[in-house]
Amino acid sequence: IPESGHKYYLQFSTEDYRTGEDAGSCLATVLYPKKKSPPVVSIKCSHTKDKKEIQEEDNRLYQRIRHQTKPITGNNIPDSYGNIEPAMEPVWALAVAGSSSIMWEKSTETLGYFLAQVKAVKQWMRKDDLIEFDYTVLLHEMPTQEIISCHMRLTWLPGLPLKVKHFCAPESHGLDEGSGAESGSAAGASAEKGANS
């Protein structure tokens, strides 16, 4: 699109990142503006799970975290063999959902990101109903193969958008600080994604 950038039309299927089950299909348009800014995404998805089922999964995840008597802490999730302890699965689920907003903000037409590992995580015990975690996540940058370290503060309550604030260590591409809000479900990776600065 002259003066604006490149627009892509995509049709793709999604799967539950934990079980590998079909999670639905999506139609999307993605505009990469000429100026350095996040892509503009419009997306419509049909889900194989209904909203009630997704809400129930979110609530189970939330209750599992809320019923901890002491703060959850952890390192190196998954470990060097790719294993995630069952007790750390909710922490990993939130990391997947939260880090997707960082990846969305940092991605360009020529660079993409994957969550490689949660290097460290610490839960903050709050007096209200929100769940809050501090993460250090490692993102795998493609195609450069660089590993990018980001600090992420995540707050969540089922039924509300996931809130993510982040800071990534500067790297050679000159991409730096940013923050966003991720809308969607912590239980599934098929949720629609969006972020606001």
Beta strands, then each sheet from edge to edge (+ up, - down):
strand 1: 5-15
strand 2: 22-33
strand 3: 40-47
strand 4: 73-77
strand 5: 112-124
strand 6: 131-142
strand 7: 147-156
strand 8: 162-168
strand 9: 178-182
sheet 1: 1+ 2- 3+
sheet 2: 4+ 5- 6+ 7- 8+ 9-
end
